[in-house]
């Protein structure tokens, strides 16, 4: 897994082609281990998500699942950040079953000129209060990643029960959902 300034990431990134939205079905996989030792128990987590981001990566909106070491069970999670100067907006669900497939989606809505979040078929009442077209640089990019704070071994899944993204679709600027062909994403591990 690659390591950014704060977290380990492993997944796929689309370089930027004006996708306004992204959706994928993820099978929730618990990590093989969640180690202690991070500065705060809430920093010991394992997650996987779909995300739309600004062209320069300074703003983003993601939906997926997360498991914290100090809590039992997996939760749906969404998070958005308008820009580096704003505070991220985060929402969690109650505990959900692991080893179940859910479809996660972040989409642009022309009706509200905002980004909307879905887990399963449910629209989560946490639309952004801003339009990505007003505050983000383009072209937008799409990402599918697993993320953890402390150790690579805390990534979702195990060697025998891997994390999978399936039925990947992107929302284009005509607000249509299209299949994203193989080779569109670059792998990062």
N, C-alpha and C positions, 0 to 999 in steps of 0.2 A: 504494500500500500504506500502511496506517496504521502508525504507529511507536509502540511502547510504550516504556517506560523502557529496554529493552534491545534489542528486535528489531523488525523489520518483519513485519507480518502482513497477509494478504489471504485472505478466505474467508467463511465463513458461521457464524452463531451462532444457536442455538435458545435462546430466553429462559428456559426452565425449566418443565418439565412432568412431572418425575419420570421421565424416561428413565433407566434404570439402565445402559443399554448403547447403543452406536452401532456400526454397521458400514457400510462403503462399499467399492466397488471403485475403486481408483485406478490410473491408468496412469502408471507411473514416467517422469517427464520430467526430463531433466537441464536445469539452468538455462543460459541463453545465455552467461552469464559468471559466474565467481566471482572477485571482485577481491581483491587483497591490500591490506593496510593496517589490518586489525583488530588489536587489541592482542595476540592470540594466533592462530596458524594454525587452531587448533581452533574459533575463534569465526567463521571464514569458512566458512559452511555454507549449504546450501539443503535444505529439508525440506518434507514435506507429511504431514498426519496427520488421524486422527479422534480425538475426545477426549470424555470425560465429565468434568464438573467439579462441584464443590460449588456450592451456590446463591450463595455470596458470592465464588466464584472462588479461594478460598484453598487448595483441594486439587484435584488433577486426575489423570487417567490417560489416556495417549495411545498410539496405535500408528500407524506409518506408515513412511516411508522418509526417508533423509538422505544427503547427499553432502557431505563435507568437502573443501575446496580442496587440502589437503595429502595427500589419498589419492585413488587412482584407483578409480572405480566407486561405485555406489550400494549402500547397506546397508539392511536392515530395521532399525527402531528402535522401542523401546518405552520409556516413561518414566512414572513415577508419583510423586506427592508427596502425602503424607498431609495436611500442613498447612505453613504457612510456616516453622515451627520445625524441621521434619524435613528431612533430606537427600533429594533426589530419587534414586530408584532407576532406573538406565538400563541397557538391554541392547541390543547390536548383533549383527547376523548377519554372516556373511562376505559378500563382494561378490556382488551379484545382477545379472542383466541389466537394462538400462534399456529403455524403450519396451515394457514388458510389464505387463499388468494383474494386480494382486494385490488380494485382498480383505483388509482390515484390520478387526479387531473388538476392542472392549473390552466385556466383559460382566460383569454381576453373577452370581455363582454362589451359589444358596441353600445348596448342599452345604458350601461352605467359608466362607460369608458374606464373600466377598472378591471382588475384581475380577480377571478373567482376561483374558489377551491372546492374540490369534491373528493370524498373518500367513499368508495362503493358508488352507489347511484345518488348519494345524499349531497346536496349543495350545502356546504358549511357556511353559516351566517358570519363570515369574516372577510367579506370583500375588501380589497384595498380601498383607501379613501383617495387614491390618486391614480392617474392614468400613466402607464409606462411610456406612452408616446409623448407625454408632457415633461417627464423627468429623466428618462433613460436615454443614453446614446444607443445608436443602432450599429449594425444589425443585432437583434436579440439572439441569444444562444439558448440551447436546451441541454440539460444534463440529467444523467441517471447515475446516482452514486450511493455507495455505502459509506458511512462516516462513523468514526469513533474518536474519543479524545485521547485515551491513554495508551492502548496497545493495538498492534495490528491483529492480534488474536481475538480481539473483541468485535471484529467485523461481523455483520449478520451472517449466520450460516456456519457450516463446518465443511470439511473437505468431502464428506459423504452426503451432505445436505446443503447444497449451495444456494445462494441467493440468486433469484432469476427475475429478469424483467421480460415480460411477454406482451404481445399485442401493442407494440409501441406505435403511437400516432402523434402527429404534430398538427397544430392549428396554424394554417397559413394566413396571410394578410387578407385573403378573401373570406376569412372566417369559416373555411372548410377544414374538416379533419381528414388528413391524408396519411397513408402508411409511410413510414420513414424507411427508405431502402437500406439494406445492409451496406456497410462501408461509409455511411454518412457520419457515424460517430467514431471518434478516436478513443482508444482504451487508455486508461491511466490506472496504474497499479502501484 
